Amino acid sequence: MRYVDLTGSREAAGRSIRLIDMARRLPRLVRRSLMLAWRVDRPATAGLLACQIVSGIMQAMGLLAISGTLTALLASGNVFHRLLQAWPSVALLAGAAAARAVMGITVNWLSSRLGPLMTREAEQMLLDGCTEVELAAYDEPDFNRDREAADRGAQVTGDLINEGQDLIASSASFLAGAVVLAGVHPILLPLLVVASLPQAVSQVSAARVRYLANLRSNGDNRMLAVLRWHIYTRDAADQIRAGTMASFLSERYRRTVARINREDRVAADQGARFSLIGAMCAGVGSTIVWAAVVWLLATGQISVGRAGAAVFALQTAGQAVRGLVSVGSRAVRTGLYMDDWTRFLERAGGFRMRRGTHRPGPPETIEIASLSHRYAGKDKDALSEVSLTLKRGEVTALVGFNGSGKTTLSRLASGLYLPSNGQVLWDGVPTQEADPQALWKQVALVPQDYARWPLTVRENVTLGQPSPRGDAAVHEACEAAGADEVVTQLGSGLDTLLAREWLNGEELSGGQWQRIALARAFMRDAGLLVLDEPTANLDPRAEYRIFQRLRGLAQDRVVLLVTHRITNLAVADRIVVLDEGRVVQDGSYHELAEQPGLFQELLSYQVTAETARSDREQPGARQ
Ligand SMILES: Nc1ncnc2c1ncn2[C@@H]1O[C@H](COP(=O)(O)OP(=O)(O)OP(=O)(O)O)[C@@H](O)[C@H]1O
């Protein structure tokens, strides 16, 4: 089995990496890296640019000083006189070298300061981008793939500053060498550039091969991250042991890695072949250039001193061209990853929330009108033609078999999903016309799989939004959810960190966590309370208390309860029975209990203590 991502447009972008694209892209990349650097640290960016300019000037001066030194030393006259002539050039040479060394150290210092800042900033922008997408995005493989790619782009953003700096440095060296070479003889510079071209092409080809290989392994790499998460973390640690799954997971990991290695190996071999061809061409090119220098010297077209300067300038410019090509191809690859990041941020993977601006208050009614919903990639609706009205002051319960659409309906009612067809109207306004943040201020949700935030108890309950009443409100919410008993047992009360993996962190039991999750909902001053299996982990006493409180809570809000505990449903004003995404029954507990239908069937599966006892006392009395 192979984990595959569709990578069409990115693959096309990768395939289009050619020398000409690289030349076009490089200035844009340098500009982009400098803009991000400017955003995170202006003085460091300005310092970096200044250092590069000074360094380039020093390099040119150093090369000119070499020419001056050689000309003076090789001139006629006595040694002392020649040394005297040469020493200002030597001093300039030494000064320029020292200045370049200092600039180099400063550039390193500033780049290492900027790189991590840029990576963190890129990650932060990505995180912000992710919170702005529709929840439905997470059901789309495309979105998940693009987010992973963008994450990789964010990680390499810091590299771009080093690559950008290397590019600027190589360009400055090339310019310095070019100025000197052009001064020595006009043929040398074009000859050097032409001689370097084959190597440039081969380097870019190698970069293209590596990028494409990486792209092909994208799905597998994503799966490795998922496997690592499950194997490393505590969440599934008990199940891996009790289920003796370790060797299966390890083997799956190994096989996935082996596939990636095979792709990498092919890319490395192909890249090495390109590099070898490039190096051979570079050797031939260098021979031609050096032969040209010797020929110019032999035919008296340049002096020995100028030939000496040409040697150094050729070395400098040749190194610069090689540097430009090798860093350039790396930077282009980094740039492609960064394109993934930029594209994702621009479009939020194509799923940025674009809803209205209406700011709803606590709803009087939530009308669900001819609502249908189909999840991405599914060929069947999860909900079909559902119509019902939820009212403030009422507890509406949703019941039905697994997969009948209860959770989907509660997510649509709370505006987490937008309907594929039909409408959800909060006091007459469709959810897509409401400002989502304002709407969710009116939602208190206890989902089936509630988050166990590695935060303090206080933060877990307030969700980072403390009440003006301070801890008094937190204690009240905890009391309402039965979490007060949990808090009093914890060493540091509300300040206790709920994460065993950290020093002084505490772990809670499943039921204790559920009480905290309920306290979160009770803490929120929201007009819609959605409870999805809120008591699945609670002991009978805690469960009884929650249901006792529910009526009081419903007085000034809409309450939507999803539960499989049919015996608790007497608390609801109204029960809606769902089957395969359709409403099949709707009424009070007593009405539905009397009617033949699915509700009666569900009721019949509830083995009460009464029936169990009668079964024990009268074996064979019930079939
Ligand atoms: N994120 C999703 N992406 C695709 N399909 C989904 C998604 N969530 C739910 N479904 C599908 O929608 C249907 C209804 O699921 P839903 O979770 O609403 O059922 P439910 O009645 O709450 O089930 P349960 O009682 O097991 O909690 C199921 O067929 C399920 O496979």
The ligand as an SDF file (V2000), in Angstrom:
LIG
                    3D

 31 33  0  0  0  0  0  0  0  0999 V2000
  -15.5080   14.4070    8.3710 N   0  0  0  0  0  0  0  0  0  0  0  0
  -16.1960   13.5240    7.6610 C   0  0  0  0  0  0  0  0  0  0  0  0
  -15.8430   13.2640    6.3830 N   0  0  0  0  0  0  0  0  0  0  0  0
  -16.5250   12.3870    5.6520 C   0  0  0  0  0  0  0  0  0  0  0  0
  -17.5870   11.6900    6.1060 N   0  0  0  0  0  0  0  0  0  0  0  0
  -17.9740   11.9120    7.3680 C   0  0  0  0  0  0  0  0  0  0  0  0
  -17.3040   12.8260    8.2110 C   0  0  0  0  0  0  0  0  0  0  0  0
  -17.8970   12.8360    9.4140 N   0  0  0  0  0  0  0  0  0  0  0  0
  -18.9200   11.9480    9.3290 C   0  0  0  0  0  0  0  0  0  0  0  0
  -18.9570   11.4040    8.1010 N   0  0  0  0  0  0  0  0  0  0  0  0
  -19.9280   10.4300    7.6000 C   0  0  0  0  0  0  0  0  0  0  0  0
  -21.2210   11.0140    7.7500 O   0  0  0  0  0  0  0  0  0  0  0  0
  -22.1400   10.0760    8.2360 C   0  0  0  0  0  0  0  0  0  0  0  0
  -22.8250   10.6120    9.5110 C   0  0  0  0  0  0  0  0  0  0  0  0
  -21.8200   10.7260   10.5100 O   0  0  0  0  0  0  0  0  0  0  0  0
  -22.1260   11.3690   11.9340 P   0  0  0  0  0  0  0  0  0  0  0  0
  -20.8420   11.4940   12.6520 O   0  0  0  0  0  0  0  0  0  0  0  0
  -22.9400   12.5820   11.7650 O   0  0  0  0  0  0  0  0  0  0  0  0
  -23.0250   10.2170   12.5860 O   0  0  0  0  0  0  0  0  0  0  0  0
  -23.5400   10.0810   14.0800 P   0  0  0  0  0  0  0  0  0  0  0  0
  -24.9860    9.7950   13.9850 O   0  0  0  0  0  0  0  0  0  0  0  0
  -23.1310   11.2200   14.9200 O   0  0  0  0  0  0  0  0  0  0  0  0
  -22.7550    8.7670   14.5070 O   0  0  0  0  0  0  0  0  0  0  0  0
  -22.3170    8.2680   15.9710 P   0  0  0  0  0  0  0  0  0  0  0  0
  -23.5570    7.8420   16.6860 O   0  0  0  0  0  0  0  0  0  0  0  0
  -21.4530    7.1070   15.6520 O   0  0  0  0  0  0  0  0  0  0  0  0
  -21.6110    9.3860   16.6240 O   0  0  0  0  0  0  0  0  0  0  0  0
  -21.3700    8.7800    8.4510 C   0  0  0  0  0  0  0  0  0  0  0  0
  -21.6290    7.9510    7.3380 O   0  0  0  0  0  0  0  0  0  0  0  0
  -19.9230    9.1800    8.4420 C   0  0  0  0  0  0  0  0  0  0  0  0
  -19.1250    8.2100    7.8350 O   0  0  0  0  0  0  0  0  0  0  0  0
  1  2  1  0
  2  3  1  0
  2  7  2  0
  3  4  2  0
  4  5  1  0
  5  6  2  0
  6  7  1  0
  6 10  1  0
  7  8  1  0
  8  9  2  0
  9 10  1  0
 10 11  1  0
 11 12  1  0
 11 30  1  0
 12 13  1  0
 13 14  1  0
 13 28  1  0
 14 15  1  0
 15 16  1  0
 16 17  2  0
 16 18  1  0
 16 19  1  0
 19 20  1  0
 20 21  2  0
 20 22  1  0
 20 23  1  0
 23 24  1  0
 24 25  2  0
 24 26  1  0
 24 27  1  0
 28 29  1  0
 28 30  1  0
 30 31  1  0
M  END
$$$$
